[in-house]
Amino acid sequence: MTLPDQSKADLDWRDGVLPVSRRFDDPYFSLGGGLDETRHVFLAGNDLPGRLAAGFQVAELGFGTGLNLLALRLICPDDCAIRFTSFEAYPMSAEEIARALDAFPQAQAIAAPFLDAWAQGARAFQFGPIAVEVIEGDARDSLPRWQAQADAWFLDGFSPAKNPELWGDDLMAQVGAHTAKDGTFATYTAAGFVRRALAQAGFEVSRSPGFGHKRHMSKGVFHG
């Protein structure tokens, strides 16, 4: 299904290389180590790759450039079949994603199968050992209908100050409802209202050092 134009990413390019959402006035990543930040926040924050095993389910709010997926692929053994589901309201085009990935040669080097599938309109495809599904639309509508549970969540929407809808109490409650026992989340934000909502959703929430200039990030374990 093709979404209407207003549901697509609406971008400016800072210095010609950094995609910035006009809708949320927020960049998709930091040029000062975007891939390293993904590794610090989303991979290490969820104790990956240590927990990866066949059937492991990763879920994500905010697909963006697919950088988190690529970082996950870089650490996932070829014989470890896992699942990755991402919820994205405003998808970028394959051309925009490829342009953004110019900033990350290591991720770009493995991106061709993903970009080829994306350019053909596929939103469910195999990427090495990872079965990928990107669910387009408002996560507040689509996540409640999702039939799976995540072992690890990447909460990677735009800044809570600029995109509060993706961090609201009801959606964080749905994150909890779609998390397996002892499943985890990690996010770059340490905003108090986000941490409180995740705690109310059943997570034991902790704060840890953020990446680069960010003082703190948040992570947690689901106990229900």
C-alpha positions as CSV (number, residue, x, y, z in Angstrom):
1,M,0.0,0.0,0.0
2,T,1.3,3.5,-0.9
3,L,0.8,6.1,1.8
4,P,-0.3,9.6,0.9
5,D,2.4,12.2,0.4
6,Q,1.7,13.8,3.8
7,S,2.7,10.5,5.5
8,K,6.2,10.5,4.0
9,A,9.3,12.0,5.5
10,D,9.6,15.8,4.9
11,L,13.3,16.5,5.0
12,D,15.9,19.3,5.0
13,W,19.6,18.3,4.5
14,R,21.9,20.1,6.9
15,D,25.3,20.7,5.3
16,G,24.0,18.5,2.5
17,V,24.5,15.3,4.5
18,L,22.4,15.3,7.7
19,P,18.6,14.6,7.2
20,V,16.5,16.8,9.4
21,S,12.7,16.4,9.8
22,R,10.8,19.5,8.9
23,R,7.8,18.1,10.7
24,F,9.6,17.8,14.0
25,D,12.6,20.1,13.5
26,D,14.9,17.3,14.7
27,P,17.8,15.5,13.0
28,Y,17.6,11.7,12.4
29,F,21.1,11.1,13.9
30,S,24.2,12.8,15.1
31,L,27.1,13.2,12.6
32,G,29.3,13.1,15.6
33,G,29.0,9.3,15.9
34,G,25.5,8.3,14.9
35,L,26.4,4.6,14.5
36,D,28.5,4.6,17.7
37,E,25.5,6.2,19.5
38,T,23.2,3.4,18.2
39,R,25.7,0.8,19.5
40,H,25.9,2.5,22.9
41,V,22.2,3.2,23.4
42,F,20.2,0.5,21.6
43,L,22.6,-2.4,21.4
44,A,24.6,-2.2,24.7
45,G,21.5,-0.8,26.4
46,N,19.7,-4.0,25.6
47,D,22.7,-6.2,26.3
48,L,23.1,-7.1,22.7
49,P,24.6,-9.2,21.1
50,G,24.9,-11.2,24.3
51,R,21.1,-12.1,24.4
52,L,20.6,-12.9,20.7
53,A,19.3,-16.3,20.0
54,A,17.1,-17.9,17.4
55,G,13.6,-16.5,17.5
56,F,14.7,-13.3,19.4
57,Q,12.3,-10.4,18.7
58,V,13.5,-6.8,18.5
59,A,10.9,-4.1,18.1
60,E,11.4,-0.4,17.5
61,L,9.5,2.9,17.5
62,G,10.9,5.1,14.8
63,F,12.6,3.3,11.8
64,G,14.1,6.5,10.3
65,T,17.1,5.7,8.1
66,G,17.3,2.0,9.2
67,L,20.6,2.7,11.0
68,N,19.5,0.7,14.0
69,L,18.6,-2.3,11.8
70,L,22.0,-2.1,10.1
71,A,23.8,-1.9,13.4
72,L,21.9,-5.0,14.6
73,R,22.8,-6.8,11.3
74,L,26.5,-6.1,11.9
75,I,26.4,-7.9,15.2
76,C,24.0,-10.7,14.4
77,P,25.6,-14.1,13.5
78,D,24.5,-15.4,10.1
79,D,23.1,-18.6,11.7
80,C,21.0,-16.7,14.3
81,A,17.5,-16.2,12.9
82,I,15.8,-13.3,14.6
83,R,13.0,-10.9,14.0
84,F,12.9,-7.1,13.7
85,T,9.7,-5.1,13.7
86,S,9.7,-1.3,13.4
87,F,6.8,1.2,13.5
88,E,7.3,4.2,11.3
89,A,4.7,6.9,10.5
90,Y,6.8,8.9,8.0
91,P,9.0,6.6,5.9
92,M,12.0,7.9,4.0
93,S,12.5,6.9,0.4
94,A,15.3,4.5,-0.5
95,E,17.1,7.4,-2.2
96,E,16.9,9.5,1.0
97,I,18.1,6.6,3.1
98,A,21.0,5.8,0.8
99,R,22.1,9.5,0.9
100,A,21.9,9.5,4.7
101,L,24.0,6.4,5.0
102,D,26.8,8.0,3.2
103,A,27.8,9.3,6.6
104,F,28.3,5.7,7.9
105,P,30.5,3.6,5.5
106,Q,30.4,0.5,7.7
107,A,26.6,0.4,7.7
108,Q,26.4,1.5,4.0
109,A,28.7,-1.4,3.0
110,I,26.0,-4.0,4.1
111,A,22.9,-2.0,3.2
112,A,22.4,-3.0,-0.5
113,P,19.9,-5.9,0.2
114,F,17.8,-3.7,2.5
115,L,17.9,-0.7,0.1
116,D,16.9,-2.9,-2.9
117,A,13.9,-4.4,-1.0
118,W,12.9,-0.9,0.3
119,A,13.1,0.6,-3.2
120,Q,10.8,-2.1,-4.5
121,G,8.2,-1.1,-1.9
122,A,8.8,-4.2,0.3
123,R,8.2,-3.6,4.0
124,A,8.6,-7.2,5.0
125,F,11.8,-8.8,3.8
126,Q,14.7,-11.0,4.8
127,F,17.9,-9.3,5.6
128,G,20.5,-12.0,6.2
129,P,19.4,-13.8,9.4
130,I,16.9,-11.0,10.2
131,A,13.2,-11.2,9.2
132,V,12.3,-7.5,8.9
133,E,8.9,-6.0,9.1
134,V,8.3,-2.2,9.0
135,I,4.8,-1.3,9.9
136,E,3.9,2.1,8.4
137,G,1.4,4.4,10.1
138,D,0.8,5.9,13.5
139,A,2.1,3.5,16.2
140,R,-0.7,4.6,18.5
141,D,-3.0,2.8,16.1
142,S,-0.8,0.0,14.8
143,L,1.1,-1.2,17.9
144,P,-2.1,-2.2,19.8
145,R,-2.9,-4.5,16.8
146,W,0.5,-6.1,16.8
147,Q,0.3,-9.8,17.7
148,A,3.9,-10.4,18.9
149,Q,5.9,-9.5,22.0
150,A,9.4,-8.0,22.0
151,D,12.4,-9.3,23.8
152,A,14.1,-5.9,23.3
153,W,12.8,-2.5,22.3
154,F,14.6,0.3,20.6
155,L,12.7,3.5,21.5
156,D,14.0,5.9,18.9
157,G,11.4,8.4,18.1
158,F,12.2,12.1,17.6
159,S,12.8,14.1,20.8
160,P,10.0,13.8,23.4
161,A,9.9,17.6,23.5
162,K,9.2,17.8,19.8
163,N,7.3,14.6,19.2
164,P,5.4,13.9,22.5
165,E,2.8,11.7,20.7
166,L,5.4,8.9,20.3
167,W,6.2,8.9,24.1
168,G,2.8,9.3,25.7
169,D,1.5,7.2,28.6
170,D,-0.9,5.1,26.4
171,L,1.8,4.2,23.9
172,M,4.3,3.3,26.6
173,A,1.6,1.1,28.1
174,Q,1.3,-0.7,24.8
175,V,5.1,-1.1,24.7
176,G,4.8,-2.9,28.1
177,A,1.9,-4.9,26.9
178,H,4.0,-6.1,23.9
179,T,7.1,-7.1,25.9
180,A,8.0,-10.6,26.9
181,K,8.8,-11.3,30.5
182,D,12.3,-10.1,31.3
183,G,12.3,-8.2,28.0
184,T,14.1,-4.9,27.9
185,F,14.0,-1.4,26.4
186,A,16.7,1.2,25.8
187,T,16.3,4.8,24.7
188,Y,18.5,7.9,24.3
189,T,16.1,10.0,26.4
190,A,16.1,10.4,30.1
191,A,12.9,12.6,30.1
192,G,11.1,12.2,33.4
193,F,7.6,11.7,31.9
194,V,8.9,9.0,29.6
195,R,10.7,7.2,32.5
196,R,7.5,7.4,34.6
197,A,5.3,6.1,31.8
198,L,7.6,3.1,31.3
199,A,7.7,2.4,35.0
200,Q,3.9,2.4,35.1
201,A,3.9,0.1,32.1
202,G,5.8,-2.6,34.1
203,F,9.4,-1.8,33.5
204,E,12.1,-1.5,36.2
205,V,13.7,1.7,34.8
206,S,17.2,2.8,35.3
207,R,19.3,5.7,34.1
208,S,22.8,5.2,32.7
209,P,25.4,7.4,31.1
210,G,24.4,8.7,27.7
211,F,26.4,8.9,24.5
212,G,28.7,11.9,23.8
213,H,27.3,15.1,25.1
214,K,24.1,13.5,26.4
215,R,24.5,13.1,30.1
216,H,22.0,10.3,30.6
217,M,20.0,7.6,28.8
218,S,17.3,5.2,30.0
219,K,16.9,1.4,29.9
220,G,14.8,-1.1,31.7
221,V,13.7,-4.7,32.3
222,F,10.0,-5.7,32.1
223,H,8.6,-7.5,35.1
224,G,4.9,-6.9,34.4
